Protein backbone atom coordinates (compact mmCIF):
# COMPACT_ATOMS: atom_id res chain seq x y z
CA UNK A 1 0.00 0.00 0.00
CA UNK A 2 1.34 3.45 -0.91
CA UNK A 3 2.41 5.71 1.93
CA UNK A 4 1.21 9.30 1.94
CA UNK A 5 3.00 11.84 4.09
CA UNK A 6 1.34 14.87 5.62
CA UNK A 7 3.09 17.85 7.12
CA UNK A 8 1.16 19.81 9.72
CA UNK A 9 2.85 23.17 9.85
CA UNK A 10 3.00 25.52 12.77
CA UNK A 11 4.20 29.08 12.90
CA UNK A 12 6.44 30.22 10.06
CA UNK A 13 6.86 27.04 7.99
CA UNK A 14 6.87 27.39 4.20
CA UNK A 15 6.05 24.10 2.47
CA UNK A 16 7.17 25.45 -0.91
CA UNK A 17 10.77 24.90 0.22
CA UNK A 18 10.10 21.13 0.30
CA UNK A 19 8.15 20.58 -2.92
CA UNK A 20 6.17 21.94 -5.83
CA UNK A 21 2.60 23.08 -5.27
CA UNK A 22 -0.01 21.06 -7.18
CA UNK A 23 -3.49 21.92 -5.91
CA UNK A 24 -5.79 22.46 -2.94
CA UNK A 25 -8.34 19.98 -1.68
CA UNK A 26 -11.21 21.06 0.58
CA UNK A 27 -12.32 17.95 2.46
CA UNK A 28 -15.69 17.92 4.19
CA UNK A 29 -15.65 16.21 7.59
CA UNK A 30 -18.27 15.15 10.17
CA UNK A 31 -16.49 17.46 12.62
CA UNK A 32 -16.68 20.72 10.69
CA UNK A 33 -14.11 22.63 8.69
CA UNK A 34 -10.38 22.03 8.74
CA UNK A 35 -8.02 24.85 9.64
CA UNK A 36 -7.54 25.42 5.91
CA UNK A 37 -7.89 23.50 2.64
CA UNK A 38 -5.35 20.71 2.32
CA UNK A 39 -2.50 21.70 0.04
CA UNK A 40 -1.01 19.02 -2.22
CA UNK A 41 2.67 19.26 -3.08
CA UNK A 42 5.02 16.96 -4.96
CA UNK A 43 8.58 16.24 -3.93
CA UNK A 44 10.24 14.29 -6.73
CA UNK A 45 7.71 11.44 -7.19
CA UNK A 46 6.29 11.69 -3.69
CA UNK A 47 2.99 13.46 -3.08
CA UNK A 48 2.83 15.34 0.21
CA UNK A 49 -0.14 16.93 1.97
CA UNK A 50 0.41 20.17 3.81
CA UNK A 51 -1.99 21.56 6.41
CA UNK A 52 -1.35 24.87 8.21
CA UNK A 53 -2.88 24.09 11.61
CA UNK A 54 -3.42 27.74 12.53
CA UNK A 55 -5.14 28.52 9.23
CA UNK A 56 -4.06 30.53 6.22
CA UNK A 57 -3.48 33.28 7.13
CA UNK A 58 -2.30 32.36 10.63
CA UNK A 59 -5.32 33.23 12.79
CA UNK A 60 -6.60 30.25 14.83
CA UNK A 61 -5.36 30.07 18.45
CA UNK A 62 -4.20 26.67 19.73
CA UNK A 63 -7.31 25.96 21.83
CA UNK A 64 -9.64 26.75 18.90
CA UNK A 65 -7.99 24.53 16.29
CA UNK A 66 -10.39 21.89 14.98
CA UNK A 67 -7.97 19.03 15.58
CA UNK A 68 -10.57 16.33 14.87
CA UNK A 69 -11.48 17.77 11.48
CA UNK A 70 -7.80 18.17 10.56
CA UNK A 71 -6.79 14.60 11.40
CA UNK A 72 -9.97 13.06 9.99
CA UNK A 73 -9.49 14.92 6.69
CA UNK A 74 -5.89 13.75 6.41
CA UNK A 75 -6.98 10.14 6.86
CA UNK A 76 -9.80 10.63 4.35
CA UNK A 77 -7.36 11.80 1.69
CA UNK A 78 -5.14 8.77 2.35
CA UNK A 79 -2.51 10.01 4.77
CA UNK A 80 -0.57 7.30 6.62
CA UNK A 81 2.22 9.38 8.22
CA UNK A 82 2.16 12.82 9.81
CA UNK A 83 5.19 14.95 10.57
CA UNK A 84 4.09 17.73 12.91
CA UNK A 85 6.15 20.90 13.08
CA UNK A 86 5.94 22.64 16.45
CA UNK A 87 7.56 25.77 17.83
CA UNK A 88 8.23 25.34 21.54
CA UNK A 89 9.85 26.81 24.60
CA UNK A 90 12.93 25.22 26.08
CA UNK A 91 12.84 23.93 29.66
CA UNK A 92 15.61 21.33 29.86
CA UNK A 93 19.26 22.36 29.89
CA UNK A 94 19.85 20.99 26.38
CA UNK A 95 16.79 22.68 24.87
CA UNK A 96 18.53 25.94 24.03
CA UNK A 97 17.16 28.55 21.66
CA UNK A 98 17.42 27.27 18.09
CA UNK A 99 17.66 23.60 19.08
CA UNK A 100 15.67 21.00 17.15
CA UNK A 101 13.97 18.40 19.34
CA UNK A 102 12.30 15.15 18.29
CA UNK A 103 10.39 14.25 21.47
CA UNK A 104 9.57 10.71 22.49
CA UNK A 105 7.00 11.41 25.22
CA UNK A 106 4.24 13.90 25.99
CA UNK A 107 2.27 15.18 28.99
CA UNK A 108 -1.11 16.76 28.27
CA UNK A 109 -2.05 19.83 30.33
CA UNK A 110 -4.74 21.04 27.92
CA UNK A 111 -8.45 21.13 28.77
CA UNK A 112 -11.78 21.57 27.04
CA UNK A 113 -10.50 20.46 23.63
CA UNK A 114 -12.34 17.89 21.49
CA UNK A 115 -9.75 15.19 22.05
CA UNK A 116 -11.26 11.93 20.77
CA UNK A 117 -13.37 10.49 17.98
CA UNK A 118 -15.04 8.18 20.52
CA UNK A 119 -17.68 10.57 21.84
CA UNK A 120 -20.29 10.03 19.13
CA UNK A 121 -23.01 7.35 19.28
CA UNK A 122 -22.07 5.90 15.90
CA UNK A 123 -18.32 5.64 16.62
CA UNK A 124 -16.85 2.64 18.50
CA UNK A 125 -15.29 3.33 21.89
CA UNK A 126 -11.52 3.26 21.42
CA UNK A 127 -9.07 2.71 24.25
CA UNK A 128 -5.90 3.20 22.23
CA UNK A 129 -2.47 2.34 23.64
CA UNK A 130 -0.64 5.63 24.13
CA UNK A 131 2.40 4.27 25.94
CA UNK A 132 4.61 5.63 23.17
CA UNK A 133 2.71 8.64 21.80
CA UNK A 134 5.05 9.25 18.88
CA UNK A 135 5.74 6.72 16.12
CA UNK A 136 9.14 5.09 16.66
CA UNK A 137 9.75 4.42 12.93
CA UNK A 138 8.83 7.98 11.96
CA UNK A 139 10.99 9.43 14.75
CA UNK A 140 13.83 7.26 13.50
CA UNK A 141 13.32 8.57 9.97
CA UNK A 142 13.57 12.17 11.21
CA UNK A 143 16.65 11.45 13.33
CA UNK A 144 18.35 9.57 10.50
CA UNK A 145 17.52 12.26 7.93
CA UNK A 146 18.90 15.03 10.13
CA UNK A 147 22.12 13.10 10.78
CA UNK A 148 22.54 12.35 7.07
CA UNK A 149 22.62 16.05 6.20
CA UNK A 150 24.59 17.15 9.25
CA UNK A 151 21.86 18.91 11.21
CA UNK A 152 22.09 18.25 14.97
CA UNK A 153 18.93 17.28 16.82
CA UNK A 154 17.97 16.24 20.33
CA UNK A 155 16.47 12.81 19.74
CA UNK A 156 14.57 12.43 22.99
CA UNK A 157 12.63 14.49 25.50
CA UNK A 158 9.17 15.12 26.94
CA UNK A 159 6.80 17.64 25.34
CA UNK A 160 4.49 19.43 27.78
CA UNK A 161 1.30 20.51 25.98
CA UNK A 162 -0.34 23.57 27.54
CA UNK A 163 -3.58 25.33 26.71
CA UNK A 164 -2.45 28.69 25.35
CA UNK A 165 -2.63 31.05 23.68
CA UNK A 166 -0.85 32.86 26.52
CA UNK A 167 2.61 31.70 27.46
CA UNK A 168 3.17 30.06 30.81
CA UNK A 169 4.09 31.60 34.16
CA UNK A 170 7.47 30.86 35.70
CA UNK A 171 5.74 28.78 38.39
CA UNK A 172 3.94 26.74 35.74
CA UNK A 173 7.24 26.06 34.01
CA UNK A 174 8.74 24.99 37.34
CA UNK A 175 5.87 22.51 37.66
CA UNK A 176 6.42 21.20 34.13
CA UNK A 177 10.10 20.71 34.86
CA UNK A 178 9.29 18.80 38.06
CA UNK A 179 6.98 16.63 35.98
CA UNK A 180 9.85 15.83 33.63
CA UNK A 181 9.07 18.09 30.65
CA UNK A 182 11.98 19.24 28.48
CA UNK A 183 10.01 21.49 26.11
CA UNK A 184 6.63 23.21 26.21
CA UNK A 185 4.19 23.84 23.37
CA UNK A 186 0.48 24.18 22.71
CA UNK A 187 -0.48 22.05 19.72
CA UNK A 188 0.81 18.46 19.94
CA UNK A 189 -2.28 17.44 21.89
CA UNK A 190 -4.83 16.25 21.04
CA UNK A 191 -3.21 15.99 17.59
CA UNK A 192 -1.01 13.02 18.51
CA UNK A 193 -3.81 11.09 20.25
CA UNK A 194 -6.29 11.63 17.41
CA UNK A 195 -3.73 10.37 14.91
CA UNK A 196 -3.24 7.27 17.07
CA UNK A 197 -7.00 6.63 17.11
CA UNK A 198 -6.99 6.61 13.29
CA UNK A 199 -3.82 4.48 13.07
CA UNK A 200 -1.79 7.26 11.45
CA UNK A 201 1.91 7.36 12.33
CA UNK A 202 2.71 10.68 14.00
CA UNK A 203 5.97 12.32 15.03
CA UNK A 204 6.87 15.84 16.07
CA UNK A 205 9.80 17.97 14.93
CA UNK A 206 10.12 20.87 17.36
CA UNK A 207 12.05 24.11 17.08
CA UNK A 208 12.93 25.83 20.35
CA UNK A 209 12.17 29.51 19.74
CA UNK A 210 12.54 30.79 23.31
CA UNK A 211 13.62 29.75 26.76
CA UNK A 212 10.54 29.04 28.84
CA UNK A 213 9.36 31.53 31.47
CA UNK A 214 11.87 32.09 34.24
CA UNK A 215 14.67 30.39 32.30
CA UNK A 216 16.17 33.41 30.58
CA UNK A 217 15.48 36.94 29.44
CA UNK A 218 12.00 38.34 28.92
CA UNK A 219 10.16 36.56 26.11
CA UNK A 220 9.17 38.67 23.12
CA UNK A 221 7.16 37.69 20.05
CA UNK A 222 9.66 39.49 17.83
CA UNK A 223 12.54 37.38 19.13
CA UNK A 224 10.51 34.18 18.76
CA UNK A 225 9.69 35.07 15.16
CA UNK A 226 13.34 35.81 14.44
CA UNK A 227 14.45 32.40 15.73
CA UNK A 228 11.60 30.70 13.86
CA UNK A 229 12.61 32.32 10.58
CA UNK A 230 16.15 31.01 10.99
CA UNK A 231 15.21 27.52 12.15
CA UNK A 232 12.53 26.66 9.60
CA UNK A 233 15.18 26.33 6.90
CA UNK A 234 16.79 23.44 8.75
CA UNK A 235 13.40 21.84 9.32
CA UNK A 236 12.62 22.06 5.61
CA UNK A 237 15.90 20.33 4.78
CA UNK A 238 15.17 17.50 7.21
CA UNK A 239 11.69 16.97 5.81
CA UNK A 240 13.00 17.02 2.24
CA UNK A 241 15.53 14.34 3.20
CA UNK A 242 12.82 12.19 4.80
CA UNK A 243 10.70 12.48 1.66
CA UNK A 244 13.66 11.70 -0.60
CA UNK A 245 14.41 8.53 1.38
CA UNK A 246 10.80 7.35 1.08
CA UNK A 247 11.03 5.19 -2.00
CA UNK A 248 7.33 4.45 -2.46
CA UNK A 249 5.95 6.83 -5.11
CA UNK A 250 2.35 7.99 -4.95
CA UNK A 251 0.40 8.09 -8.20
N, C-alpha and C positions, 0 to 999 in steps of 0.2 A: 504494500500500500504506500502511495506517495506521501511524503512528509511535507507539511506546509508550515512555515514559520510565520509567526506574528511578532511584531515589535510594538509594545505599548510604550509610547514615549511620554516622558515627563516634561519638565520645564527646560526649554532651550534646545531640544534635539531636532536635528534636521535630517529627515530620512533620505533626502535627495543625495546626500553624501555617500549612501550605501547602495543606491540602485537608481534605475530609470523609472520615472513615473509612467504608469499605464492608464489607470482609470480609477474612478471612485465607485463604491458599491454601497448603497443605502439599504441596510438589512432591517426588516421589520422584526421585532421581537415581542414575546408575550409580556415583557417587563418594561416596555416603553422604548424611548429613543436612546441610541448610543450617544456617547459624548460627541461624536462627529461621524460622518460617513467613513467607512473603511476605505483606505487608500491602497491600491494595488501597485506594487513596484516589481521590477525584475532585476535581479542581480545575476549576470551571466544567464544561465538557464533556469535559475531558481526564482520562482514567484514568492514574494514576501508581502504580507499584509501589515500595514502600519495604521495604528490607532492612537491619536493624541488624546490621552485620558482626560485632560482638562479642557477639551474642546478646541476648536479652531475658528476664531482666535482663542487664546488661553483665557478662560473666563470662569470655569466651574471649580469651586473650592473642593478640597479633598472629601469633605463629609457629604457633599451633594452629588458626587460622581455616581452615575448609574452603573455600578460595577456588574450587576447581574446582566443587564442588557449588553454591556460590552463583551463579557466573557461568552454569553450565549450566542451572540452574533458571530464571534470568532469561530466557535465550534460549528455553527451553521454553515459557514463558508468553507469549512474543511480544515481549520487550523488544528495541528497536533502538537505544536511546541510554541511556547510564549517566552520571549525574552523581555523582561520588564526593566525599563530604565528608571531609576529613582535618584533624585537628589536628596541628600541626607545631611544630618549634623553628626559630627564626630564626638564620641564619648570616650572610647578606649584610647589608650596611649598611642597605638599604631594608626588610628583613624585620623590622620592629620589632614589639613585642608588640601584638596587636590587628589587625595588618595582614591583609588578605585577598590571597592569592596564587593566580593561575591559571597553574600551571607549564606550560612547553612541552617540557621534557626531563626525563629521569629517569636515575639511575644506581642499579643494583641491587647492594646489599651483603648481601642476605639469603642464607641457605643452608639446605639441607635441606627446603625447602618443595616441595610438589607444584605445579610451575610450568608444566605443559603438559598438553594433552589427548593429545599424540602419543606416549605411552609405553605404549599398550595395543595388543595384536596386531591388534585389529579397527578401529583408528583410523588413517587415513592420516597419514603423516609430513608435518608442516607446517613449512615454513621461512618464517614470515611476515615481511614487511618491517616493521621496528620503528624505522625512521629517525626518524619523528615519532611518538612513543609515544602522544600525546594527539590526539584528533580536532580538526583545525583548525576545522571548522564549529561544533562544539559549544563549543570554547573561545571562538570569536567570539560565539556566542549568550550565553555567560556574561558576557563583557566588555561587550557591547552592553547587556544587561539591567541590569548594575550601573551603567553610565553613565547610562542612561535614568532611573534613580531616584536618582541622585546619590550612589551609594556608591562611594568610591574603591577601586580594586584595583590590584595589581601584575600586569600582564598578560604576564609572562614569568618565566623563572627555571628552575633545575634542582632537582628533588626528589631528595634522597638517601634511599634506602629502606634502613633498617637492620633488624636482626633483632628486637630487643626481647626481652622486655618492659622490660628495664632501659633507662635513658637512657644516652647515650654519655659517654665520657670526654672531657676537654678535648683530649687528643691526637688522639682519633678525629675530633673536630670540626675540628681543624686539618687533618687529612688530607682530610676532606670538602671543606673550603674550598679546599685546593690543587687538588682534583679539579674544582672549579668549581661545587660545590653551593651553592645559596642558602637552602634550607630542608631540614629533616631530619624524616622520619616513618617509620612502620613498616608501613604497610598498602597503599600504592599498587602494590606488587609482591608477588606475581605477578598482582594483579587486572587491571592494565592490559594485560599480555601475554595473559592468558587471554581477555579481551574481544576483543582483536585477532584471536586465533585463531578466534573465533566470529563475526567480522565485525560486532561491536557497537561503535558509536561510544562512546568513553569520554573523559571529561575530569574533571579534579580541581579542586575549589574548596577551598583550604586556608586555615585560620585559624591564625595564629601565636599560640600560647598561652604561649610562653616564649622567652627568648633561649637559644640552645644553650649547652652546657657551656663554661665559660671565657669567655663573651661578656657576662656580667652578674652579677647577684647569684645567690646559691644558689637552685636550682630547688626549688620545693615543689609538691606535688600540689594543695594548697589554692589556691595562686595560679593554677595552670593551670586549675583548675575555675572559678575566679572569672572569668577572662578568657574561657573557653569560654562561660559563661552569658551574658556580655554580647554576644559576637560571633555567636552562633548566630541571634540575631534578624535581623541583617543578611543572613546566609546565607539564611534563610528568605525574606526579601523578594526576594533575587536569584532564587532558584529559582521563586518564585511569578510573577515577571515573565517568566522564560524560558517557563514553562508557559502563561502568558497569551498570549504572542506566538506560540505554536505553534498554528496555525489548523486543524490536522487533528484532528477529534474522533475518539474511539475509542468504538465502540458497546459 
